[in-house]
Amino acid sequence: MAGSLWIVWTIIGIVGGFMVGRLVRKVRSTAFAVCVGICGALLGGWLMLLVGSSATLQAVSLLAAAACCAVFLWIMCAAIPKSGGDSDDL
């Protein structure tokens, strides 16, 4: 399963990024949120597999992928400035 585990991490990132992109009003681009989610999930899962590759750690790597994805998306949302209600935006 370790060979196809990155596909599951990618799906976790896609789902997380899509949910944030659609639910958080500050995020203007759902595609950017999906990319950030994928990067976070892949990094989190890969870092957990550096510890080892037993079956238990592979399952834990899925949780690490979801947690790292959430942290990356939270940082992205925190870094986006709040809209001040400018009338210049169309």
Biopython code that builds the backbone (N, CA, C, O; Angstrom):
import numpy as np
from Bio.PDB.StructureBuilder import StructureBuilder

atoms = [
    (1, "MET", "N", (0.810, -1.192, 0.000)),
    (1, "MET", "CA", (0.000, 0.000, 0.000)),
    (1, "MET", "C", (0.859, 1.264, 0.000)),
    (1, "MET", "O", (0.375, 2.335, -0.366)),
    (2, "ALA", "N", (2.107, 1.156, 0.399)),
    (2, "ALA", "CA", (2.958, 2.349, 0.478)),
    (2, "ALA", "C", (3.164, 2.968, -0.890)),
    (2, "ALA", "O", (3.380, 4.176, -0.984)),
    (3, "GLY", "N", (3.104, 2.184, -1.946)),
    (3, "GLY", "CA", (3.302, 2.719, -3.281)),
    (3, "GLY", "C", (2.158, 3.613, -3.740)),
    (3, "GLY", "O", (2.387, 4.597, -4.443)),
    (4, "SER", "N", (0.944, 3.287, -3.358)),
    (4, "SER", "CA", (-0.207, 4.082, -3.785)),
    (4, "SER", "C", (-0.721, 4.999, -2.684)),
    (4, "SER", "O", (-1.793, 5.589, -2.819)),
    (5, "LEU", "N", (0.018, 5.122, -1.620)),
    (5, "LEU", "CA", (-0.423, 5.951, -0.498)),
    (5, "LEU", "C", (-0.439, 7.432, -0.865)),
    (5, "LEU", "O", (-1.261, 8.187, -0.347)),
    (6, "TRP", "N", (0.446, 7.848, -1.741)),
    (6, "TRP", "CA", (0.492, 9.252, -2.137)),
    (6, "TRP", "C", (-0.784, 9.661, -2.872)),
    (6, "TRP", "O", (-1.163, 10.832, -2.850)),
    (7, "ILE", "N", (-1.445, 8.705, -3.520)),
    (7, "ILE", "CA", (-2.707, 9.011, -4.201)),
    (7, "ILE", "C", (-3.784, 9.359, -3.172)),
    (7, "ILE", "O", (-4.576, 10.279, -3.376)),
    (8, "VAL", "N", (-3.803, 8.618, -2.075)),
    (8, "VAL", "CA", (-4.773, 8.891, -1.012)),
    (8, "VAL", "C", (-4.480, 10.238, -0.370)),
    (8, "VAL", "O", (-5.403, 10.994, -0.066)),
    (9, "TRP", "N", (-3.193, 10.547, -0.160)),
    (9, "TRP", "CA", (-2.841, 11.857, 0.394)),
    (9, "TRP", "C", (-3.292, 12.971, -0.538)),
    (9, "TRP", "O", (-3.783, 14.003, -0.082)),
    (10, "THR", "N", (-3.131, 12.767, -1.836)),
    (10, "THR", "CA", (-3.550, 13.769, -2.810)),
    (10, "THR", "C", (-5.053, 13.975, -2.766)),
    (10, "THR", "O", (-5.531, 15.107, -2.847)),
    (11, "ILE", "N", (-5.798, 12.889, -2.637)),
    (11, "ILE", "CA", (-7.264, 12.998, -2.551)),
    (11, "ILE", "C", (-7.661, 13.739, -1.283)),
    (11, "ILE", "O", (-8.594, 14.541, -1.307)),
    (12, "ILE", "N", (-6.965, 13.483, -0.171)),
    (12, "ILE", "CA", (-7.242, 14.213, 1.073)),
    (12, "ILE", "C", (-7.016, 15.706, 0.849)),
    (12, "ILE", "O", (-7.827, 16.528, 1.277)),
    (13, "GLY", "N", (-5.921, 16.059, 0.184)),
    (13, "GLY", "CA", (-5.634, 17.461, -0.102)),
    (13, "GLY", "C", (-6.650, 18.100, -1.028)),
    (13, "GLY", "O", (-7.031, 19.254, -0.832)),
    (14, "ILE", "N", (-7.091, 17.360, -2.034)),
    (14, "ILE", "CA", (-8.099, 17.885, -2.960)),
    (14, "ILE", "C", (-9.410, 18.154, -2.232)),
    (14, "ILE", "O", (-10.010, 19.216, -2.398)),
    (15, "VAL", "N", (-9.845, 17.212, -1.441)),
    (15, "VAL", "CA", (-11.114, 17.375, -0.712)),
    (15, "VAL", "C", (-11.018, 18.530, 0.278)),
    (15, "VAL", "O", (-11.922, 19.362, 0.352)),
    (16, "GLY", "N", (-9.930, 18.583, 1.035)),
    (16, "GLY", "CA", (-9.767, 19.667, 2.007)),
    (16, "GLY", "C", (-9.687, 21.022, 1.346)),
    (16, "GLY", "O", (-10.338, 21.967, 1.791)),
    (17, "GLY", "N", (-8.904, 21.132, 0.297)),
    (17, "GLY", "CA", (-8.777, 22.399, -0.415)),
    (17, "GLY", "C", (-10.072, 22.831, -1.073)),
    (17, "GLY", "O", (-10.413, 24.014, -1.066)),
    (18, "PHE", "N", (-10.790, 21.887, -1.638)),
    (18, "PHE", "CA", (-12.063, 22.220, -2.279)),
    (18, "PHE", "C", (-13.077, 22.718, -1.249)),
    (18, "PHE", "O", (-13.797, 23.686, -1.493)),
    (19, "MET", "N", (-13.124, 22.052, -0.103)),
    (19, "MET", "CA", (-14.059, 22.480, 0.944)),
    (19, "MET", "C", (-13.730, 23.891, 1.421)),
    (19, "MET", "O", (-14.629, 24.718, 1.572)),
    (20, "VAL", "N", (-12.464, 24.169, 1.657)),
    (20, "VAL", "CA", (-12.074, 25.514, 2.099)),
    (20, "VAL", "C", (-12.340, 26.531, 1.002)),
    (20, "VAL", "O", (-12.836, 27.624, 1.276)),
    (21, "GLY", "N", (-12.018, 26.183, -0.226)),
    (21, "GLY", "CA", (-12.234, 27.104, -1.337)),
    (21, "GLY", "C", (-13.689, 27.473, -1.535)),
    (21, "GLY", "O", (-13.995, 28.592, -1.946)),
    (22, "ARG", "N", (-14.579, 26.557, -1.250)),
    (22, "ARG", "CA", (-16.004, 26.824, -1.437)),
    (22, "ARG", "C", (-16.678, 27.411, -0.196)),
    (22, "ARG", "O", (-17.670, 28.129, -0.317)),
    (23, "LEU", "N", (-16.154, 27.117, 0.988)),
    (23, "LEU", "CA", (-16.841, 27.540, 2.212)),
    (23, "LEU", "C", (-16.310, 28.835, 2.814)),
    (23, "LEU", "O", (-17.061, 29.555, 3.472)),
    (24, "VAL", "N", (-15.056, 29.143, 2.610)),
    (24, "VAL", "CA", (-14.468, 30.345, 3.202)),
    (24, "VAL", "C", (-14.574, 31.483, 2.199)),
    (24, "VAL", "O", (-14.049, 31.389, 1.090)),
    (25, "ARG", "N", (-15.240, 32.537, 2.581)),
    (25, "ARG", "CA", (-15.507, 33.637, 1.652)),
    (25, "ARG", "C", (-14.251, 34.435, 1.303)),
    (25, "ARG", "O", (-14.187, 35.049, 0.238)),
    (26, "LYS", "N", (-13.249, 34.435, 2.191)),
    (26, "LYS", "CA", (-12.035, 35.201, 1.920)),
    (26, "LYS", "C", (-11.218, 34.604, 0.781)),
    (26, "LYS", "O", (-10.452, 35.318, 0.135)),
    (27, "VAL", "N", (-11.369, 33.318, 0.529)),
    (27, "VAL", "CA", (-10.579, 32.642, -0.499)),
    (27, "VAL", "C", (-11.204, 32.941, -1.854)),
    (27, "VAL", "O", (-12.358, 32.600, -2.111)),
    (28, "ARG", "N", (-10.420, 33.588, -2.719)),
    (28, "ARG", "CA", (-10.948, 33.976, -4.024)),
    (28, "ARG", "C", (-10.800, 32.881, -5.063)),
    (28, "ARG", "O", (-11.565, 32.839, -6.027)),
    (29, "SER", "N", (-9.826, 31.990, -4.885)),
    (29, "SER", "CA", (-9.566, 30.970, -5.891)),
    (29, "SER", "C", (-9.630, 29.581, -5.258)),
    (29, "SER", "O", (-8.801, 29.231, -4.418)),
    (30, "THR", "N", (-10.603, 28.812, -5.665)),
    (30, "THR", "CA", (-10.724, 27.438, -5.177)),
    (30, "THR", "C", (-9.558, 26.596, -5.678)),
    (30, "THR", "O", (-9.091, 25.701, -4.974)),
    (31, "ALA", "N", (-9.092, 26.871, -6.871)),
    (31, "ALA", "CA", (-7.961, 26.117, -7.424)),
    (31, "ALA", "C", (-6.699, 26.326, -6.585)),
    (31, "ALA", "O", (-5.950, 25.376, -6.354)),
    (32, "PHE", "N", (-6.456, 27.552, -6.127)),
    (32, "PHE", "CA", (-5.302, 27.819, -5.275)),
    (32, "PHE", "C", (-5.446, 27.095, -3.940)),
    (32, "PHE", "O", (-4.472, 26.548, -3.421)),
    (33, "ALA", "N", (-6.654, 27.089, -3.384)),
    (33, "ALA", "CA", (-6.888, 26.380, -2.125)),
    (33, "ALA", "C", (-6.658, 24.885, -2.291)),
    (33, "ALA", "O", (-6.125, 24.240, -1.388)),
    (34, "VAL", "N", (-7.049, 24.329, -3.422)),
    (34, "VAL", "CA", (-6.821, 22.908, -3.689)),
    (34, "VAL", "C", (-5.322, 22.623, -3.801)),
    (34, "VAL", "O", (-4.843, 21.616, -3.281)),
    (35, "CYS", "N", (-4.588, 23.495, -4.471)),
    (35, "CYS", "CA", (-3.125, 23.305, -4.588)),
    (35, "CYS", "C", (-2.449, 23.362, -3.222)),
    (35, "CYS", "O", (-1.568, 22.553, -2.933)),
    (36, "VAL", "N", (-2.852, 24.304, -2.388)),
    (36, "VAL", "CA", (-2.290, 24.400, -1.035)),
    (36, "VAL", "C", (-2.652, 23.162, -0.230)),
    (36, "VAL", "O", (-1.819, 22.642, 0.512)),
    (37, "GLY", "N", (-3.877, 22.686, -0.368)),
    (37, "GLY", "CA", (-4.305, 21.480, 0.334)),
    (37, "GLY", "C", (-3.519, 20.249, -0.086)),
    (37, "GLY", "O", (-3.134, 19.436, 0.755)),
    (38, "ILE", "N", (-3.283, 20.113, -1.371)),
    (38, "ILE", "CA", (-2.511, 18.975, -1.877)),
    (38, "ILE", "C", (-1.078, 19.034, -1.345)),
    (38, "ILE", "O", (-0.540, 18.028, -0.884)),
    (39, "CYS", "N", (-0.468, 20.216, -1.412)),
    (39, "CYS", "CA", (0.910, 20.355, -0.913)),
    (39, "CYS", "C", (0.992, 20.008, 0.571)),
    (39, "CYS", "O", (1.912, 19.310, 0.996)),
    (40, "GLY", "N", (0.046, 20.485, 1.348)),
    (40, "GLY", "CA", (0.046, 20.192, 2.779)),
    (40, "GLY", "C", (-0.152, 18.718, 3.077)),
    (40, "GLY", "O", (0.515, 18.158, 3.946)),
    (41, "ALA", "N", (-1.067, 18.091, 2.358)),
    (41, "ALA", "CA", (-1.340, 16.674, 2.596)),
    (41, "ALA", "C", (-0.155, 15.806, 2.186)),
    (41, "ALA", "O", (0.197, 14.865, 2.897)),
    (42, "LEU", "N", (0.457, 16.112, 1.057)),
    (42, "LEU", "CA", (1.618, 15.331, 0.628)),
    (42, "LEU", "C", (2.784, 15.492, 1.593)),
    (42, "LEU", "O", (3.463, 14.517, 1.914)),
    (43, "LEU", "N", (3.020, 16.713, 2.057)),
    (43, "LEU", "CA", (4.109, 16.942, 3.001)),
    (43, "LEU", "C", (3.848, 16.239, 4.327)),
    (43, "LEU", "O", (4.746, 15.606, 4.880)),
    (44, "GLY", "N", (2.633, 16.345, 4.837)),
    (44, "GLY", "CA", (2.301, 15.694, 6.106)),
    (44, "GLY", "C", (2.405, 14.184, 6.048)),
    (44, "GLY", "O", (2.949, 13.562, 6.960)),
    (45, "GLY", "N", (1.893, 13.595, 4.995)),
    (45, "GLY", "CA", (1.975, 12.143, 4.849)),
    (45, "GLY", "C", (3.390, 11.660, 4.654)),
    (45, "GLY", "O", (3.785, 10.637, 5.213)),
    (46, "TRP", "N", (4.165, 12.394, 3.858)),
    (46, "TRP", "CA", (5.546, 12.006, 3.601)),
    (46, "TRP", "C", (6.397, 12.119, 4.859)),
    (46, "TRP", "O", (7.234, 11.255, 5.122)),
    (47, "LEU", "N", (6.188, 13.186, 5.642)),
    (47, "LEU", "CA", (6.956, 13.346, 6.879)),
    (47, "LEU", "C", (6.652, 12.223, 7.866)),
    (47, "LEU", "O", (7.541, 11.782, 8.593)),
    (48, "MET", "N", (5.413, 11.762, 7.896)),
    (48, "MET", "CA", (5.067, 10.680, 8.808)),
    (48, "MET", "C", (5.690, 9.371, 8.358)),
    (48, "MET", "O", (6.078, 8.557, 9.196)),
    (49, "LEU", "N", (5.795, 9.152, 7.062)),
    (49, "LEU", "CA", (6.409, 7.920, 6.583)),
    (49, "LEU", "C", (7.921, 7.903, 6.767)),
    (49, "LEU", "O", (8.538, 6.840, 6.685)),
    (50, "LEU", "N", (8.531, 9.065, 7.016)),
    (50, "LEU", "CA", (9.961, 9.087, 7.310)),
    (50, "LEU", "C", (10.261, 8.366, 8.627)),
    (50, "LEU", "O", (11.363, 7.857, 8.832)),
    (51, "VAL", "N", (9.268, 8.331, 9.509)),
    (51, "VAL", "CA", (9.429, 7.658, 10.803)),
    (51, "VAL", "C", (9.544, 6.152, 10.598)),
    (51, "VAL", "O", (10.343, 5.493, 11.264)),
    (52, "GLY", "N", (8.760, 5.610, 9.689)),
    (52, "GLY", "CA", (8.778, 4.176, 9.417)),
    (52, "GLY", "C", (7.700, 3.828, 8.409)),
    (52, "GLY", "O", (6.960, 4.700, 7.952)),
    (53, "SER", "N", (7.613, 2.551, 8.065)),
    (53, "SER", "CA", (6.627, 2.167, 7.058)),
    (53, "SER", "C", (5.805, 0.960, 7.477)),
    (53, "SER", "O", (5.412, 0.159, 6.629)),
    (54, "SER", "N", (5.540, 0.817, 8.760)),
    (54, "SER", "CA", (4.681, -0.281, 9.184)),
    (54, "SER", "C", (3.227, 0.044, 8.832)),
    (54, "SER", "O", (2.910, 1.173, 8.457)),
    (55, "ALA", "N", (2.367, -0.935, 8.953)),
    (55, "ALA", "CA", (0.956, -0.737, 8.595)),
    (55, "ALA", "C", (0.302, 0.314, 9.497)),
    (55, "ALA", "O", (-0.531, 1.094, 9.036)),
    (56, "THR", "N", (0.671, 0.335, 10.762)),
    (56, "THR", "CA", (0.107, 1.317, 11.685)),
    (56, "THR", "C", (0.552, 2.727, 11.302)),
    (56, "THR", "O", (-0.259, 3.653, 11.311)),
    (57, "LEU", "N", (1.813, 2.897, 10.971)),
    (57, "LEU", "CA", (2.303, 4.216, 10.595)),
    (57, "LEU", "C", (1.726, 4.680, 9.267)),
    (57, "LEU", "O", (1.584, 5.882, 9.044)),
    (58, "GLN", "N", (1.393, 3.752, 8.387)),
    (58, "GLN", "CA", (0.746, 4.144, 7.139)),
    (58, "GLN", "C", (-0.648, 4.699, 7.420)),
    (58, "GLN", "O", (-1.075, 5.667, 6.789)),
    (59, "ALA", "N", (-1.350, 4.089, 8.359)),
    (59, "ALA", "CA", (-2.671, 4.599, 8.734)),
    (59, "ALA", "C", (-2.541, 5.956, 9.421)),
    (59, "ALA", "O", (-3.346, 6.857, 9.185)),
    (60, "VAL", "N", (-1.536, 6.096, 10.264)),
    (60, "VAL", "CA", (-1.315, 7.365, 10.951)),
    (60, "VAL", "C", (-0.896, 8.444, 9.948)),
    (60, "VAL", "O", (-1.186, 9.623, 10.153)),
    (61, "SER", "N", (-0.225, 8.056, 8.879)),
    (61, "SER", "CA", (0.186, 9.038, 7.877)),
    (61, "SER", "C", (-1.024, 9.682, 7.209)),
    (61, "SER", "O", (-0.937, 10.822, 6.753)),
    (62, "LEU", "N", (-2.148, 8.978, 7.142)),
    (62, "LEU", "CA", (-3.369, 9.579, 6.602)),
    (62, "LEU", "C", (-3.874, 10.683, 7.520)),
    (62, "LEU", "O", (-4.313, 11.733, 7.052)),
    (63, "LEU", "N", (-3.812, 10.446, 8.818)),
    (63, "LEU", "CA", (-4.208, 11.484, 9.770)),
    (63, "LEU", "C", (-3.237, 12.661, 9.726)),
    (63, "LEU", "O", (-3.650, 13.818, 9.807)),
    (64, "ALA", "N", (-1.955, 12.360, 9.599)),
    (64, "ALA", "CA", (-0.955, 13.426, 9.497)),
    (64, "ALA", "C", (-1.165, 14.238, 8.226)),
    (64, "ALA", "O", (-0.992, 15.457, 8.234)),
    (65, "ALA", "N", (-1.535, 13.580, 7.146)),
    (65, "ALA", "CA", (-1.803, 14.289, 5.891)),
    (65, "ALA", "C", (-2.991, 15.231, 6.051)),
    (65, "ALA", "O", (-2.952, 16.371, 5.586)),
    (66, "ALA", "N", (-4.039, 14.759, 6.702)),
    (66, "ALA", "CA", (-5.216, 15.604, 6.918)),
    (66, "ALA", "C", (-4.891, 16.768, 7.848)),
    (66, "ALA", "O", (-5.337, 17.891, 7.614)),
    (67, "ALA", "N", (-4.121, 16.510, 8.895)),
    (67, "ALA", "CA", (-3.775, 17.563, 9.845)),
    (67, "ALA", "C", (-2.878, 18.613, 9.202)),
    (67, "ALA", "O", (-3.098, 19.810, 9.392)),
    (68, "CYS", "N", (-1.885, 18.194, 8.454)),
    (68, "CYS", "CA", (-0.978, 19.136, 7.798)),
    (68, "CYS", "C", (-1.710, 19.923, 6.711)),
    (68, "CYS", "O", (-1.443, 21.108, 6.515)),
    (69, "CYS", "N", (-2.617, 19.275, 6.016)),
    (69, "CYS", "CA", (-3.448, 19.955, 5.024)),
    (69, "CYS", "C", (-4.265, 21.055, 5.703)),
    (69, "CYS", "O", (-4.354, 22.173, 5.196)),
    (70, "ALA", "N", (-4.860, 20.730, 6.851)),
    (70, "ALA", "CA", (-5.665, 21.709, 7.580)),
    (70, "ALA", "C", (-4.815, 22.875, 8.063)),
    (70, "ALA", "O", (-5.248, 24.026, 8.008)),
    (71, "VAL", "N", (-3.607, 22.584, 8.535)),
    (71, "VAL", "CA", (-2.717, 23.653, 9.008)),
    (71, "VAL", "C", (-2.311, 24.564, 7.850)),
    (71, "VAL", "O", (-2.334, 25.787, 7.990)),
    (72, "PHE", "N", (-1.943, 23.986, 6.720)),
    (72, "PHE", "CA", (-1.566, 24.792, 5.560)),
    (72, "PHE", "C", (-2.731, 25.671, 5.109)),
    (72, "PHE", "O", (-2.538, 26.848, 4.801)),
    (73, "LEU", "N", (-3.934, 25.109, 5.067)),
    (73, "LEU", "CA", (-5.095, 25.887, 4.634)),
    (73, "LEU", "C", (-5.446, 26.967, 5.647)),
    (73, "LEU", "O", (-5.880, 28.054, 5.265)),
    (74, "TRP", "N", (-5.265, 26.684, 6.927)),
    (74, "TRP", "CA", (-5.521, 27.687, 7.958)),
    (74, "TRP", "C", (-4.541, 28.848, 7.810)),
    (74, "TRP", "O", (-4.935, 30.011, 7.900)),
    (75, "ILE", "N", (-3.262, 28.533, 7.581)),
    (75, "ILE", "CA", (-2.259, 29.577, 7.376)),
    (75, "ILE", "C", (-2.598, 30.393, 6.138)),
    (75, "ILE", "O", (-2.455, 31.615, 6.143)),
    (76, "MET", "N", (-3.048, 29.726, 5.076)),
    (76, "MET", "CA", (-3.424, 30.437, 3.862)),
    (76, "MET", "C", (-4.570, 31.407, 4.139)),
    (76, "MET", "O", (-4.537, 32.553, 3.691)),
    (77, "CYS", "N", (-5.575, 30.953, 4.871)),
    (77, "CYS", "CA", (-6.720, 31.818, 5.171)),
    (77, "CYS", "C", (-6.320, 32.958, 6.103)),
    (77, "CYS", "O", (-6.845, 34.065, 5.985)),
    (78, "ALA", "N", (-5.404, 32.701, 7.020)),
    (78, "ALA", "CA", (-4.951, 33.751, 7.935)),
    (78, "ALA", "C", (-4.105, 34.784, 7.206)),
    (78, "ALA", "O", (-4.088, 35.952, 7.596)),
    (79, "ALA", "N", (-3.405, 34.378, 6.157)),
    (79, "ALA", "CA", (-2.530, 35.291, 5.423)),
    (79, "ALA", "C", (-3.289, 36.166, 4.434)),
    (79, "ALA", "O", (-2.783, 37.208, 4.017)),
    (80, "ILE", "N", (-4.486, 35.758, 4.056)),
    (80, "ILE", "CA", (-5.280, 36.540, 3.108)),
    (80, "ILE", "C", (-5.856, 37.746, 3.857)),
    (80, "ILE", "O", (-6.520, 37.574, 4.879)),
    (81, "PRO", "N", (-5.611, 38.960, 3.364)),
    (81, "PRO", "CA", (-6.144, 40.137, 4.060)),
    (81, "PRO", "C", (-7.665, 40.194, 3.973)),
    (81, "PRO", "O", (-8.268, 39.770, 2.988)),
    (82, "LYS", "N", (-8.255, 40.722, 5.015)),
    (82, "LYS", "CA", (-9.707, 40.892, 5.015)),
    (82, "LYS", "C", (-10.079, 41.987, 4.043)),
    (82, "LYS", "O", (-9.386, 42.998, 3.924)),
    (83, "SER", "N", (-11.189, 41.772, 3.344)),
    (83, "SER", "CA", (-11.625, 42.781, 2.380)),
    (83, "SER", "C", (-12.194, 43.970, 3.142)),
    (83, "SER", "O", (-12.992, 43.813, 4.066)),
    (84, "GLY", "N", (-11.773, 45.149, 2.739)),
    (84, "GLY", "CA", (-12.215, 46.369, 3.418)),
    (84, "GLY", "C", (-13.447, 46.977, 2.802)),
    (84, "GLY", "O", (-13.827, 48.093, 3.157)),
    (85, "GLY", "N", (-14.077, 46.278, 1.893)),
    (85, "GLY", "CA", (-15.274, 46.803, 1.272)),
    (85, "GLY", "C", (-14.978, 47.847, 0.212)),
    (85, "GLY", "O", (-15.783, 48.753, -0.006)),
    (86, "ASP", "N", (-13.837, 47.733, -0.450)),
    (86, "ASP", "CA", (-13.482, 48.699, -1.497)),
    (86, "ASP", "C", (-14.497, 48.631, -2.622)),
    (86, "ASP", "O", (-14.961, 47.556, -3.003)),
    (87, "SER", "N", (-14.828, 49.790, -3.139)),
    (87, "SER", "CA", (-15.778, 49.826, -4.249)),
    (87, "SER", "C", (-15.071, 49.609, -5.589)),
    (87, "SER", "O", (-15.727, 49.571, -6.630)),
    (88, "ASP", "N", (-13.735, 49.466, -5.576)),
    (88, "ASP", "CA", (-12.986, 49.240, -6.808)),
    (88, "ASP", "C", (-13.182, 47.842, -7.349)),
    (88, "ASP", "O", (-13.014, 47.611, -8.546)),
    (89, "ASP", "N", (-13.541, 46.894, -6.475)),
    (89, "ASP", "CA", (-13.723, 45.510, -6.922)),
    (89, "ASP", "C", (-15.022, 45.386, -7.699)),
    (89, "ASP", "O", (-16.059, 45.918, -7.304)),
    (90, "LEU", "N", (-14.941, 44.684, -8.795)),
    (90, "LEU", "CA", (-16.155, 44.492, -9.607)),
    (90, "LEU", "C", (-16.788, 43.203, -9.302)),
    (90, "LEU", "O", (-17.819, 42.868, -9.886)),
]
sb = StructureBuilder()
sb.init_structure("model")
sb.init_model(0)
sb.init_chain("A")
sb.init_seg("    ")
for serial, (resi, resn, name, xyz) in enumerate(atoms, 1):
    if name == "N":
        sb.init_residue(resn, " ", resi, " ")
    sb.init_atom(name, np.array(xyz, "f"), 0.0, 1.0, " ", f" {name:<3s}", serial, name[0])
structure = sb.get_structure()
